Amino acid sequence: MFNFSDLIIQNVKLKKSHVVVGIDPDINRIPLLYLKEAESLYGVSSQGAAHALLEFGKTVINTVKDYVAVVKLQSAYFEVYGAYGVASFWELVSHAKNEGLIVIADAKRGDIGPTSRAYSESFFGDKTNKWRDSNPTVDALTINPYLGKDSIDPFYNSAISLKKGLFILVKTSNNSSEDLQDKQLKSQLTVSETIAEWVNKFACDSIGENGYSLLGAVVGATHTKDILKFRKLMPNSIFLLPGYGAQGGKGENITNAFNPDGYGALISASRSIIYSYDKEEIKTEHQIKKCITDAVRNMNNDINDALLRENKLKWKAEALNSRH
């Protein structure tokens, strides 16, 4: 059946891009023009900050929408500003979806039982809850698996029924991930390898029309030596790979995340795209858009060129075949 993974592949083909633009709006890095407007409307306040994040986020979305299929909103940056920030988060989700983008909420939720179900409903909705307004929902969510299977089940069941997606943290991009994720267990597998095997068992029960599961995995682009290992452990999962750009990841280092069909991986970058300008020199929105456009196009080219060298660029092969 058609599921979230099919939606991903359909839109990746359309945009010819495996890039995910992460919207992590730090108030200290946003150009002054947004801060000045916010201050004039609401003063230096949480409401003003939330407004600035929203307007900056809209600029990013409006700039990248023709070049990528997916954006990832980091909820923490919005939650800093309380109810105003949360409202801006959901308004930005609606804006992105109205512009035809797939939206991943990077919230890394994880809990058990009824609490886990409530988290799932807050991001995916629930048609059976008559008290809940028809609020916007995201297309996918990052979740933390370290409370065990019963922390995943509610999210997984909702994702299946509502055709949503999940990305489980398997091997994260931060340097200290090895403190826990690389520990070897009695089975001789590491913690992250054990989670990968567990993800694969879930994934096999929710395969879409293109051979991928709605259950994906977060695997850091910085762990270049481990990517192929995790691809073999989770052949049917779409990988979400953070760590490109500001954390050192490059296109040539992540081709092993892709299957031979040319799909199976989404490469995420935040700071190297949305802060690709020099804040002190930027004066106009046009300048901001140009810097972001150049950055996202360069990232697309870097990844596509690397895949072409590995003979994994699907749409290039399709274009060549159509000529014969």
Backbone bond lengths (Angstrom), bond angles and torsions (degrees), N, CA, C in turn:
res aa  C-N    CA-C-N  psi(-1)  N-CA   C-N-CA  omega(-1)  CA-C   N-CA-C  phi
1 M - - - 1.455 - - 1.524 110.96 -
2 F 1.324 116.31 149.88 1.451 122.88 177.58 1.522 109.25 -62.89
3 N 1.332 116.59 125.59 1.457 119.17 178.87 1.523 109.91 -137.01
4 F 1.312 116.56 -168.58 1.461 121.54 -175.41 1.522 112.05 -57.03
5 S 1.319 117.38 -39.92 1.465 119.58 -178.82 1.525 111.44 -62.49
6 D 1.328 116.86 -34.96 1.465 120.21 177.13 1.525 110.95 -68.44
7 L 1.330 116.41 -36.66 1.462 120.83 175.85 1.525 110.22 -61.69
8 I 1.323 116.61 -41.91 1.462 121.16 177.81 1.520 110.66 -60.29
9 I 1.315 117.34 -53.25 1.466 121.04 -175.81 1.523 110.89 -63.79
10 Q 1.316 116.94 -39.64 1.462 121.31 178.05 1.533 110.72 -57.92
11 N 1.324 116.95 -44.89 1.462 121.11 -176.60 1.523 112.90 -80.61
12 V 1.312 117.54 -30.85 1.465 120.88 173.54 1.530 109.60 -62.46
13 K 1.315 117.05 -43.14 1.463 120.81 176.02 1.519 111.18 -60.63
14 L 1.316 116.05 -43.58 1.464 121.45 -177.27 1.526 111.40 -62.47
15 K 1.341 116.64 -45.08 1.463 120.76 -176.72 1.532 112.68 -90.43
16 K 1.344 116.48 -9.01 1.464 121.04 -176.35 1.532 110.83 53.25
17 S 1.307 114.08 47.02 1.463 119.92 -176.52 1.516 111.08 -149.39
18 H 1.332 115.23 134.12 1.463 122.06 174.04 1.527 110.94 -101.22
19 V 1.316 116.89 10.87 1.458 122.09 -173.46 1.528 111.34 -85.47
20 V 1.329 115.47 139.44 1.460 123.18 168.54 1.526 107.14 -113.93
21 V 1.313 116.90 124.71 1.463 120.31 176.17 1.524 108.72 -91.69
22 G 1.313 115.84 118.66 1.452 120.83 178.70 1.520 110.85 -87.41
23 I 1.314 115.85 127.12 1.463 120.93 178.86 1.529 107.87 -102.46
24 D 1.328 114.31 98.02 1.468 123.34 -178.98 1.533 107.46 -118.56
25 P 1.321 118.50 77.86 1.466 120.72 -168.05 1.533 113.58 -81.45
26 D 1.319 115.01 99.84 1.465 122.29 176.92 1.527 108.41 -85.37
27 I 1.317 117.28 122.15 1.462 121.54 -175.34 1.526 111.60 -58.12
28 N 1.334 117.55 -27.14 1.464 121.21 -178.42 1.520 113.55 -79.00
29 R 1.332 116.75 -9.16 1.465 119.55 -179.02 1.526 113.16 -115.13
30 I 1.310 116.09 -2.15 1.456 120.36 -179.83 1.537 109.95 -75.38
31 P 1.315 118.38 138.87 1.472 120.81 179.56 1.524 112.57 -57.18
32 L 1.317 114.84 149.30 1.459 121.23 -174.13 1.515 113.39 -60.36
33 L 1.319 117.71 -29.43 1.466 118.18 -176.41 1.522 111.95 -61.28
34 Y 1.337 117.88 -32.47 1.465 120.71 177.91 1.527 110.70 -75.68
35 L 1.318 116.02 -37.93 1.463 120.06 -179.52 1.528 111.17 -68.08
36 K 1.314 116.27 -40.30 1.470 119.91 179.99 1.525 111.16 -64.83
37 E 1.340 116.40 -42.39 1.466 119.67 178.05 1.522 110.42 -62.65
38 A 1.336 116.90 -44.28 1.464 121.10 -179.20 1.515 111.26 -63.14
39 E 1.330 116.51 -41.86 1.461 120.17 -179.20 1.527 111.42 -66.52
40 S 1.343 116.26 -36.34 1.465 119.26 179.55 1.525 111.93 -67.22
41 L 1.338 116.04 -28.69 1.464 120.27 -178.66 1.523 112.70 -88.13
42 Y 1.345 116.95 -41.47 1.463 120.48 -169.73 1.530 113.93 -129.40
43 G 1.330 117.45 2.98 1.452 119.33 -175.83 1.515 111.37 73.57
44 V 1.331 115.58 -178.40 1.456 120.38 176.50 1.528 107.26 -81.82
45 S 1.313 115.49 95.00 1.464 121.76 -171.02 1.520 109.89 -154.18
46 S 1.324 115.81 170.83 1.469 120.29 175.86 1.526 111.24 -60.73
47 Q 1.319 116.28 -38.86 1.463 119.24 178.87 1.524 110.63 -64.13
48 G 1.343 115.81 -40.95 1.452 119.32 177.66 1.514 112.09 -64.30
49 A 1.331 117.01 -43.76 1.458 120.78 179.13 1.525 110.79 -61.60
50 A 1.330 116.80 -44.59 1.468 120.88 179.83 1.529 111.04 -60.81
51 H 1.317 115.95 -37.97 1.468 120.20 177.91 1.531 110.49 -64.96
52 A 1.331 116.07 -43.20 1.462 120.03 179.89 1.533 111.13 -63.27
53 L 1.339 117.43 -42.18 1.465 120.88 177.84 1.515 110.85 -61.71
54 L 1.310 116.08 -41.50 1.459 120.60 -179.08 1.520 111.29 -64.31
55 E 1.322 117.17 -48.24 1.459 120.01 -176.76 1.523 111.40 -67.96
56 F 1.328 116.64 -38.95 1.462 119.57 176.00 1.527 110.20 -64.59
57 G 1.343 116.43 -43.39 1.457 120.34 178.35 1.513 112.61 -60.14
58 K 1.328 116.97 -39.62 1.460 120.31 177.31 1.523 111.20 -63.23
59 T 1.327 116.48 -39.91 1.457 119.96 177.73 1.521 110.98 -61.13
60 V 1.341 116.74 -43.87 1.462 120.49 178.37 1.521 110.34 -60.71
61 I 1.322 116.97 -48.41 1.464 121.51 -178.27 1.527 111.14 -61.96
62 N 1.318 116.67 -46.20 1.460 120.02 -179.70 1.525 112.12 -62.79
63 T 1.330 116.01 -27.57 1.461 120.73 -178.60 1.523 112.22 -81.29
64 V 1.333 118.15 -39.38 1.467 120.87 -172.54 1.523 113.71 -94.50
65 K 1.329 118.32 -9.14 1.468 120.80 -169.43 1.526 113.84 -60.35
66 D 1.316 117.81 -26.64 1.463 120.32 179.86 1.519 112.54 -86.64
67 Y 1.323 117.57 -7.33 1.461 121.34 -173.32 1.519 113.71 -113.84
68 V 1.318 118.43 -17.94 1.460 121.29 -178.35 1.524 109.96 -135.92
69 A 1.328 114.97 162.44 1.462 120.65 179.60 1.519 112.94 -99.30
70 V 1.346 116.54 -20.86 1.463 120.52 -168.02 1.530 110.58 -135.14
71 V 1.329 115.46 139.81 1.460 120.81 167.65 1.523 108.30 -122.91
72 K 1.334 115.19 153.23 1.466 121.69 -179.08 1.522 107.79 -125.46
73 L 1.316 116.85 118.44 1.462 121.62 -179.07 1.522 109.57 -99.20
74 Q 1.331 116.08 123.03 1.458 121.55 177.45 1.525 108.53 -85.46
75 S 1.321 116.27 110.25 1.467 120.89 -170.93 1.519 113.03 -66.39
76 A 1.331 118.36 -28.76 1.466 120.91 -174.30 1.521 112.28 -60.14
77 Y 1.333 117.11 -37.73 1.459 120.23 -178.30 1.525 111.68 -64.05
78 F 1.322 116.25 -27.84 1.462 120.82 178.24 1.527 111.03 -85.54
79 E 1.323 116.57 -38.55 1.462 120.93 -176.93 1.527 112.43 -64.65
80 V 1.323 116.85 -22.22 1.465 121.05 176.41 1.530 111.10 -52.47
81 Y 1.329 116.69 -32.66 1.462 121.12 -173.24 1.529 112.74 -103.98
82 G 1.334 114.77 28.67 1.452 120.94 170.60 1.521 113.66 62.75
83 A 1.315 114.78 -145.42 1.466 120.59 -175.82 1.529 111.72 -60.60
84 Y 1.328 117.10 -36.38 1.468 120.01 177.96 1.528 110.83 -63.18
85 G 1.319 115.77 -42.69 1.450 119.53 179.86 1.518 112.53 -66.43
86 V 1.333 116.45 -41.88 1.466 120.33 177.99 1.528 110.50 -62.66
87 A 1.327 116.57 -40.71 1.472 120.34 177.80 1.528 110.37 -62.09
88 S 1.337 117.08 -40.68 1.466 120.55 178.15 1.523 111.06 -65.22
89 F 1.334 116.89 -38.48 1.468 120.70 177.35 1.521 110.01 -56.29
90 W 1.328 116.70 -50.56 1.457 119.83 -175.90 1.523 112.10 -72.13
91 E 1.302 117.32 -30.94 1.473 118.93 174.97 1.532 110.02 -66.54
92 L 1.324 115.84 -36.67 1.461 119.51 178.59 1.530 111.12 -70.93
93 V 1.331 117.10 -35.78 1.465 120.46 173.79 1.524 109.97 -57.96
94 S 1.328 116.26 -48.24 1.470 120.44 179.62 1.519 111.48 -60.86
95 H 1.325 116.22 -42.43 1.463 119.93 -179.84 1.527 110.97 -62.01
96 A 1.326 116.78 -45.28 1.459 120.45 -179.77 1.528 111.56 -61.96
97 K 1.317 116.61 -43.17 1.461 119.70 -179.61 1.523 111.42 -68.50
98 N 1.318 116.77 -36.22 1.463 120.18 176.46 1.527 111.73 -64.60
99 E 1.327 115.94 -26.56 1.459 120.85 177.79 1.526 112.20 -88.43
100 G 1.326 116.81 7.67 1.456 121.18 173.91 1.512 115.52 86.26
101 L 1.328 117.63 15.93 1.458 121.18 -178.66 1.528 111.42 -97.72
102 I 1.311 115.82 149.09 1.458 122.73 171.03 1.522 107.60 -82.71
103 V 1.336 116.88 136.75 1.462 120.70 -174.41 1.527 110.90 -117.68
104 I 1.333 114.89 122.67 1.461 122.10 171.49 1.522 108.26 -102.80
105 A 1.321 116.59 128.59 1.463 120.29 171.87 1.520 108.19 -90.28
106 D 1.330 115.68 117.64 1.459 120.28 177.00 1.520 107.16 -91.67
107 A 1.334 115.15 87.40 1.463 120.99 -175.79 1.521 112.68 -120.21
108 K 1.342 116.32 -14.82 1.473 122.57 176.34 1.526 111.98 48.88
109 R 1.319 116.05 48.25 1.455 120.37 179.82 1.525 110.46 -74.44
110 G 1.328 115.53 153.86 1.456 120.53 177.56 1.513 109.89 -172.74
111 D 1.314 116.61 118.59 1.457 122.01 178.36 1.520 107.29 -160.32
112 I 1.311 118.05 -170.77 1.460 119.88 -176.30 1.524 111.21 -124.15
113 G 1.327 114.87 159.83 1.457 122.66 171.12 1.516 115.10 53.76
114 P 1.340 116.51 -135.75 1.460 121.19 -176.77 1.527 113.44 -58.80
115 T 1.337 116.92 -32.26 1.464 119.43 179.20 1.518 110.85 -67.00
116 S 1.311 116.22 -41.01 1.455 120.82 177.12 1.530 110.83 -62.99
117 R 1.322 116.08 -40.42 1.473 119.92 177.47 1.527 110.93 -63.99
118 A 1.327 116.20 -38.34 1.466 119.79 179.07 1.529 111.09 -66.08
119 Y 1.327 117.22 -41.65 1.462 120.24 175.85 1.528 110.08 -60.00
120 S 1.315 115.78 -44.22 1.457 120.31 -179.81 1.530 111.03 -60.15
121 E 1.337 115.80 -45.14 1.464 120.01 -179.87 1.519 111.55 -64.42
122 S 1.327 117.19 -35.52 1.455 119.67 -177.48 1.526 112.01 -64.98
123 F 1.338 117.19 -28.46 1.469 120.03 -179.56 1.522 113.27 -101.82
124 F 1.326 117.47 -30.62 1.465 121.32 -175.79 1.524 114.14 -106.25
125 G 1.342 117.04 -16.58 1.449 119.85 -176.00 1.517 112.05 85.44
126 D 1.323 115.54 174.30 1.466 122.02 179.07 1.522 107.83 -158.22
127 K 1.317 116.35 110.41 1.461 121.06 -176.41 1.521 112.77 -66.17
128 T 1.341 117.16 -18.12 1.467 119.79 -176.76 1.525 112.81 -87.13
129 N 1.326 117.35 -9.59 1.468 121.12 -177.80 1.530 109.33 -92.12
130 K 1.325 116.89 100.85 1.466 121.18 -176.18 1.517 112.70 -70.29
131 W 1.338 116.88 -16.30 1.465 120.59 -178.77 1.525 111.98 -84.49
132 R 1.289 116.68 -13.32 1.463 120.04 -176.12 1.523 109.75 -91.17
133 D 1.322 116.39 126.19 1.460 119.92 176.09 1.528 109.66 -66.56
134 S 1.309 115.84 166.12 1.470 120.04 178.39 1.528 109.17 -79.91
135 N 1.332 114.40 65.22 1.454 120.94 -179.71 1.524 110.11 -71.54
136 P 1.334 117.52 161.11 1.462 119.07 175.81 1.526 111.17 -63.60
137 T 1.310 116.47 154.90 1.459 122.74 176.70 1.515 108.65 -130.58
138 V 1.324 115.75 159.96 1.458 120.06 175.99 1.526 109.24 -94.05
139 D 1.321 115.58 168.37 1.462 120.60 -179.61 1.523 112.19 -90.02
140 A 1.328 116.37 -24.92 1.467 120.14 -179.17 1.521 109.48 -156.59
141 L 1.328 114.51 163.13 1.460 121.15 -174.19 1.521 109.29 -142.88
142 T 1.333 116.70 141.22 1.463 120.35 170.92 1.525 108.55 -86.75
143 I 1.339 116.03 138.33 1.463 119.96 -178.52 1.524 110.45 -135.29
144 N 1.329 114.31 152.37 1.459 122.95 -177.45 1.534 108.92 -100.92
145 P 1.339 119.00 123.50 1.466 121.14 -172.49 1.519 115.72 -91.58
146 Y 1.326 118.07 4.99 1.457 119.10 -165.93 1.520 115.02 -78.31
147 L 1.326 118.40 3.12 1.464 120.46 171.48 1.522 111.66 -97.57
148 G 1.323 116.85 0.57 1.450 119.74 175.39 1.521 114.44 99.08
149 K 1.328 114.77 -178.19 1.457 122.51 -171.96 1.525 112.81 -59.16
150 D 1.341 117.59 -38.47 1.460 117.90 -176.32 1.523 112.25 -74.15
151 S 1.333 117.22 -6.19 1.459 119.37 171.80 1.521 111.04 -86.36
152 I 1.325 116.94 -19.25 1.467 121.92 -178.47 1.520 111.73 -93.15
153 D 1.327 117.10 -36.25 1.462 121.52 -173.22 1.534 114.52 -49.78
154 P 1.335 120.04 -49.78 1.470 119.13 -178.12 1.532 112.91 -60.85
155 F 1.342 116.34 -41.32 1.467 119.85 177.20 1.529 110.45 -63.66
156 Y 1.323 115.91 -44.37 1.457 121.28 -176.91 1.528 110.99 -64.53
157 N 1.322 116.89 -43.90 1.462 120.00 179.46 1.525 111.63 -63.49
158 S 1.333 116.70 -40.77 1.463 120.16 177.38 1.521 111.04 -65.61
159 A 1.331 116.51 -41.61 1.460 120.32 -179.72 1.520 111.62 -61.03
160 I 1.326 116.89 -40.32 1.462 120.68 178.95 1.530 110.59 -65.45
161 S 1.331 116.83 -48.42 1.468 119.86 -174.62 1.530 112.60 -70.77
162 L 1.346 116.69 -29.30 1.464 120.26 -175.51 1.528 113.31 -106.73
163 K 1.349 116.02 5.08 1.476 121.72 179.91 1.530 111.37 57.77
164 K 1.325 114.68 47.78 1.453 121.72 176.87 1.534 109.21 -105.47
165 G 1.328 115.69 178.64 1.455 120.66 -179.71 1.512 112.18 -125.35
166 L 1.323 116.15 155.78 1.464 122.62 177.08 1.521 109.40 -131.21
167 F 1.316 115.53 144.11 1.457 121.39 172.82 1.523 108.06 -125.67
168 I 1.330 115.52 109.45 1.464 121.33 -177.53 1.526 109.52 -87.51
169 L 1.329 116.54 135.81 1.450 121.27 176.80 1.523 109.77 -66.53
170 V 1.321 116.87 117.07 1.463 121.57 179.19 1.531 110.46 -112.39
171 K 1.330 115.68 -58.28 1.469 120.67 178.77 1.525 107.13 -138.43
172 T 1.305 116.98 102.38 1.457 121.13 -171.44 1.532 110.95 -83.71
173 S 1.347 115.64 163.68 1.466 121.21 -169.48 1.517 114.25 -84.51
174 N 1.324 117.97 -11.07 1.472 119.93 -177.16 1.532 111.37 -71.21
175 N 1.316 115.84 149.96 1.468 121.28 -175.62 1.521 112.94 -59.33
176 S 1.313 117.52 -38.63 1.464 120.01 -175.03 1.523 113.25 -85.06
177 S 1.324 117.64 8.67 1.471 119.53 177.09 1.525 110.79 -58.16
178 E 1.323 116.35 -28.17 1.469 120.32 -179.36 1.523 112.42 -65.44
179 D 1.324 117.84 -20.65 1.468 120.82 -178.76 1.523 111.68 -55.84
180 L 1.309 117.00 -35.86 1.457 121.97 179.87 1.522 111.79 -119.52
181 Q 1.336 117.14 -45.81 1.459 120.52 -169.85 1.520 114.06 -69.81
182 D 1.330 117.76 -22.24 1.462 120.62 179.55 1.530 113.54 -97.38
183 K 1.323 117.30 3.26 1.466 120.01 179.02 1.531 110.16 -67.83
184 Q 1.319 115.14 135.68 1.460 119.95 -178.86 1.524 110.56 -88.21
185 L 1.325 115.21 135.27 1.461 121.65 -179.67 1.526 110.31 -96.73
186 K 1.326 116.76 177.10 1.467 121.02 179.38 1.522 111.88 -62.30
187 S 1.316 116.33 -25.22 1.469 121.02 178.59 1.526 112.09 -72.96
188 Q 1.329 117.16 -6.59 1.467 125.88 -175.21 1.535 112.41 78.93
189 L 1.320 116.86 -2.86 1.453 120.65 173.40 1.527 109.20 -88.25
190 T 1.312 116.24 152.97 1.457 119.17 172.48 1.530 109.02 -78.59
191 V 1.329 115.79 169.86 1.464 120.03 177.55 1.523 110.30 -59.39
192 S 1.331 117.21 -45.53 1.472 119.81 -178.03 1.523 111.52 -66.55
193 E 1.323 118.29 -35.77 1.461 121.07 177.00 1.520 111.11 -66.88
194 T 1.320 116.18 -37.68 1.465 120.50 177.14 1.525 110.61 -63.43
195 I 1.331 116.66 -43.41 1.466 120.25 177.56 1.521 110.14 -63.49
196 A 1.339 116.82 -39.32 1.467 120.32 179.33 1.531 111.09 -61.08
197 E 1.328 116.73 -43.39 1.475 119.51 177.45 1.523 111.03 -62.86
198 W 1.300 115.59 -38.40 1.456 121.86 179.25 1.529 110.71 -66.10
199 V 1.326 116.17 -43.99 1.468 120.77 176.74 1.521 110.46 -58.37
200 N 1.318 116.00 -42.68 1.464 119.71 -177.15 1.524 112.05 -63.76
201 K 1.339 117.35 -35.43 1.471 119.95 177.29 1.521 110.84 -63.24
202 F 1.329 116.42 -43.79 1.464 120.43 175.29 1.525 110.49 -62.86
203 A 1.324 115.76 -46.37 1.464 121.37 -172.26 1.522 112.41 -59.85
204 C 1.295 116.18 -35.65 1.470 119.78 -176.61 1.521 112.96 -65.74
205 D 1.330 117.42 -15.05 1.466 120.71 -179.97 1.527 112.91 -92.87
206 S 1.324 117.62 1.53 1.467 119.28 -176.43 1.519 111.00 -143.31
207 I 1.332 115.76 55.24 1.459 121.49 -177.86 1.533 109.96 -86.57
208 G 1.317 115.65 133.16 1.456 121.13 179.76 1.515 112.70 -89.44
209 E 1.309 115.87 -171.04 1.464 121.89 -174.55 1.521 112.98 -67.11
210 N 1.338 117.20 -24.11 1.459 120.76 -178.78 1.523 113.76 -98.23
211 G 1.341 116.04 8.34 1.452 119.58 176.02 1.514 115.50 90.10
212 Y 1.338 116.59 9.40 1.459 120.25 179.43 1.523 110.39 -116.86
213 S 1.333 114.44 154.33 1.453 121.38 -179.25 1.520 110.83 -91.19
214 L 1.330 115.50 157.65 1.469 120.04 172.07 1.525 111.04 -72.55
215 L 1.333 116.39 -11.37 1.458 121.63 -179.86 1.526 109.46 -96.24
216 G 1.323 115.44 107.27 1.451 121.12 179.92 1.512 111.77 -102.21
217 A 1.331 115.37 -176.45 1.463 121.25 -176.12 1.521 110.04 -138.14
218 V 1.325 115.39 140.81 1.463 121.23 172.33 1.522 107.78 -90.07
219 V 1.325 115.49 118.65 1.464 122.29 178.88 1.524 107.15 -132.91
220 G 1.320 117.58 120.16 1.454 121.44 -174.12 1.517 113.34 -64.09
221 A 1.331 115.79 132.79 1.462 121.05 178.16 1.521 111.91 -67.16
222 T 1.321 116.92 -15.26 1.462 121.45 -179.81 1.525 112.47 -78.11
223 H 1.314 117.74 -16.51 1.473 121.39 -177.96 1.529 109.11 -95.75
224 T 1.321 115.47 66.64 1.461 120.18 -170.68 1.528 112.98 -62.40
225 K 1.323 117.81 -33.10 1.463 120.37 -177.79 1.530 112.13 -73.82
226 D 1.307 117.03 -19.93 1.469 120.91 -175.93 1.523 113.86 -97.14
227 I 1.321 117.23 -14.50 1.466 119.72 -171.16 1.524 111.43 -60.40
228 L 1.330 117.73 -46.83 1.467 120.04 -178.55 1.523 110.92 -62.13
229 K 1.328 116.78 -38.94 1.461 121.04 177.78 1.527 110.66 -57.67
230 F 1.329 116.35 -46.11 1.459 119.56 -178.83 1.535 111.59 -71.56
231 R 1.318 116.99 -31.61 1.464 119.06 175.92 1.521 110.60 -62.93
232 K 1.318 117.29 -39.49 1.470 120.55 178.47 1.528 111.01 -68.63
233 L 1.319 116.76 -34.63 1.465 120.27 179.78 1.527 112.39 -74.75
234 M 1.332 116.91 -27.25 1.472 121.01 -176.82 1.531 109.93 -131.91
235 P 1.327 118.11 67.62 1.475 121.41 -173.97 1.521 114.06 -66.85
236 N 1.334 117.92 -22.68 1.464 120.36 -174.97 1.527 113.75 -104.73
237 S 1.314 116.63 7.76 1.461 120.43 -179.47 1.524 111.04 -102.46
238 I 1.322 115.67 140.62 1.456 120.01 171.22 1.520 108.09 -79.82
239 F 1.315 116.15 129.18 1.457 121.14 179.02 1.528 109.83 -88.62
240 L 1.307 115.88 137.53 1.457 122.55 167.96 1.523 105.76 -107.18
241 L 1.337 115.69 113.57 1.455 120.54 -173.12 1.530 111.11 -109.90
242 P 1.334 117.58 99.56 1.465 120.36 171.76 1.526 109.42 -80.74
243 G 1.320 115.88 164.10 1.457 119.44 175.44 1.509 114.84 108.85
244 Y 1.333 117.09 -0.34 1.460 120.25 176.34 1.532 109.01 -74.05
245 G 1.330 116.42 145.13 1.467 119.37 172.56 1.505 112.88 84.23
246 A 1.326 116.92 -104.67 1.461 121.47 -173.07 1.526 112.43 -60.56
247 Q 1.347 117.55 -28.83 1.464 120.36 179.92 1.522 112.85 -94.90
248 G 1.335 116.28 1.72 1.456 119.42 171.82 1.516 116.48 105.79
249 G 1.323 119.19 -7.20 1.457 120.99 -179.96 1.521 112.10 -69.10
250 K 1.344 116.32 144.91 1.465 122.20 178.14 1.524 109.73 -134.03
251 G 1.332 115.45 160.20 1.453 120.01 -178.72 1.510 113.08 -56.82
252 E 1.324 117.23 -40.77 1.461 121.13 -176.89 1.527 112.51 -66.20
253 N 1.333 116.56 -17.57 1.464 120.23 -176.82 1.523 113.98 -94.41
254 I 1.324 117.41 -7.25 1.464 118.72 -172.35 1.530 113.64 -119.80
255 T 1.309 118.49 10.16 1.471 119.47 -178.15 1.522 112.13 -65.04
256 N 1.339 117.73 -25.81 1.469 120.59 178.77 1.525 112.47 -67.75
257 A 1.332 117.21 -13.11 1.460 119.81 177.82 1.524 111.38 -74.82
258 F 1.332 116.50 -17.33 1.456 121.21 -177.52 1.521 110.85 -93.18
259 N 1.323 115.57 144.30 1.454 120.80 173.94 1.527 109.91 -78.70
260 P 1.341 118.24 168.43 1.468 120.28 179.09 1.530 114.04 -58.49
261 D 1.340 117.76 -21.96 1.465 119.95 178.88 1.527 112.66 -75.58
262 G 1.338 117.20 -3.77 1.458 120.62 178.16 1.508 114.43 88.19
263 Y 1.330 117.02 6.68 1.464 120.95 -179.33 1.531 109.89 -126.46
264 G 1.333 114.92 -174.29 1.456 119.48 175.66 1.506 114.96 104.19
265 A 1.350 118.29 1.29 1.458 119.01 -179.24 1.524 111.17 -144.83
266 L 1.322 115.23 140.89 1.461 123.55 173.09 1.519 106.62 -121.38
267 I 1.327 116.43 126.55 1.456 121.23 -175.82 1.525 108.67 -102.94
268 S 1.319 115.82 120.89 1.463 120.69 -173.67 1.521 111.67 -102.93
269 A 1.325 115.46 136.60 1.465 121.99 172.48 1.515 108.15 -139.48
270 S 1.299 115.43 138.88 1.470 120.69 -179.77 1.523 110.27 -117.54
271 R 1.331 115.57 -75.78 1.469 119.86 -172.58 1.520 112.63 -59.89
272 S 1.343 117.70 -40.01 1.466 119.74 -176.35 1.521 112.10 -68.61
273 I 1.332 117.62 -15.46 1.469 121.53 177.47 1.518 111.02 -100.66
274 I 1.325 116.98 -58.63 1.473 118.44 -170.04 1.527 112.82 -77.30
275 Y 1.348 117.02 -16.98 1.464 120.05 175.18 1.528 110.31 -116.89
276 S 1.308 116.67 38.74 1.466 121.29 -176.53 1.524 112.68 -78.73
277 Y 1.312 117.39 2.67 1.462 123.06 179.56 1.530 109.66 -104.73
278 D 1.310 115.70 167.43 1.463 121.90 170.33 1.519 107.43 -94.23
279 K 1.328 116.29 110.51 1.466 121.10 -173.23 1.521 112.46 -54.65
280 E 1.322 117.15 -35.97 1.466 120.60 -175.49 1.526 111.88 -72.59
281 E 1.327 117.16 -24.48 1.459 120.23 -176.85 1.525 113.46 -96.99
282 I 1.323 117.09 -18.30 1.461 120.93 -176.44 1.528 110.42 -74.16
283 K 1.329 115.87 130.21 1.457 120.36 179.64 1.528 112.76 -120.92
284 T 1.323 117.32 -26.34 1.465 120.50 -173.85 1.526 111.24 -128.63
285 E 1.320 115.70 158.78 1.467 121.42 176.49 1.515 110.96 -65.34
286 H 1.320 116.88 -33.21 1.469 120.53 177.99 1.527 110.81 -59.55
287 Q 1.325 117.35 -41.86 1.461 121.13 178.30 1.523 111.63 -64.47
288 I 1.315 115.54 -40.74 1.467 120.29 178.50 1.530 110.03 -60.87
289 K 1.321 115.61 -48.07 1.467 120.25 -178.15 1.519 111.81 -61.82
290 K 1.321 116.26 -39.20 1.467 119.20 -179.97 1.522 110.91 -64.35
291 C 1.325 117.29 -43.99 1.464 120.32 179.05 1.522 111.43 -62.35
292 I 1.326 116.98 -44.06 1.466 120.83 -179.96 1.526 110.62 -66.24
293 T 1.330 116.30 -42.19 1.467 120.29 178.17 1.521 110.97 -59.54
294 D 1.314 116.97 -47.74 1.466 120.50 179.55 1.524 110.83 -60.03
295 A 1.328 116.56 -42.01 1.465 120.53 -177.59 1.521 112.01 -65.53
296 V 1.330 117.34 -44.45 1.466 119.47 -177.27 1.530 111.01 -72.72
297 R 1.317 117.27 -34.52 1.470 119.45 176.70 1.524 110.49 -67.31
298 N 1.315 116.92 -40.24 1.464 120.05 177.55 1.527 111.12 -63.48
299 M 1.319 116.71 -38.97 1.462 120.20 178.79 1.527 110.54 -66.47
300 N 1.319 116.92 -44.81 1.470 120.09 175.77 1.520 110.97 -55.50
301 N 1.324 116.05 -47.27 1.467 120.47 -178.24 1.522 111.46 -64.12
302 D 1.320 116.55 -40.49 1.458 120.82 -179.82 1.525 111.06 -61.20
303 I 1.318 116.33 -47.02 1.470 120.59 -178.92 1.525 111.12 -69.52
304 N 1.322 117.10 -45.90 1.465 119.71 -178.64 1.530 112.02 -65.08
305 D 1.336 116.88 -37.91 1.462 119.48 177.31 1.525 111.24 -65.34
306 A 1.334 116.41 -39.15 1.468 120.03 178.27 1.523 110.75 -64.90
307 L 1.325 116.91 -41.04 1.466 120.80 178.21 1.522 111.34 -67.83
308 L 1.315 116.29 -35.80 1.464 119.87 177.83 1.521 110.44 -63.17
309 R 1.322 116.56 -41.61 1.472 120.19 178.20 1.525 111.56 -64.43
310 E 1.330 116.07 -28.22 1.470 121.07 178.89 1.529 112.49 -93.89
311 N 1.310 116.43 6.21 1.472 122.44 -178.06 1.526 112.48 58.60
312 K 1.333 115.89 37.62 1.450 121.07 179.59 1.531 112.40 -120.31
313 L 1.322 117.07 14.19 1.460 119.29 180.00 1.520 107.85 -87.96
314 K 1.323 116.68 99.02 1.457 122.26 -169.50 1.515 112.22 -61.61
315 W 1.337 118.94 -48.97 1.459 119.31 -172.97 1.520 111.84 -71.94
316 K 1.329 118.44 -23.86 1.466 120.67 173.97 1.520 109.91 -66.58
317 A 1.328 116.09 -43.60 1.456 120.05 178.17 1.524 111.45 -64.05
318 E 1.339 116.20 -40.19 1.460 119.80 178.80 1.518 111.30 -64.36
319 A 1.324 116.83 -38.62 1.462 120.70 178.92 1.518 111.32 -65.24
320 L 1.326 116.61 -40.98 1.464 120.22 178.89 1.521 111.76 -66.14
321 N 1.343 115.65 -40.60 1.470 120.00 -179.28 1.524 111.39 -65.70
322 S 1.347 116.50 -33.82 1.462 119.89 -177.13 1.531 111.90 -69.44
323 R 1.340 117.43 -16.22 1.457 120.99 -179.36 1.515 111.87 -83.04
324 H 1.336 116.81 -14.45 1.467 120.35 -175.16 1.529 111.16 -106.38
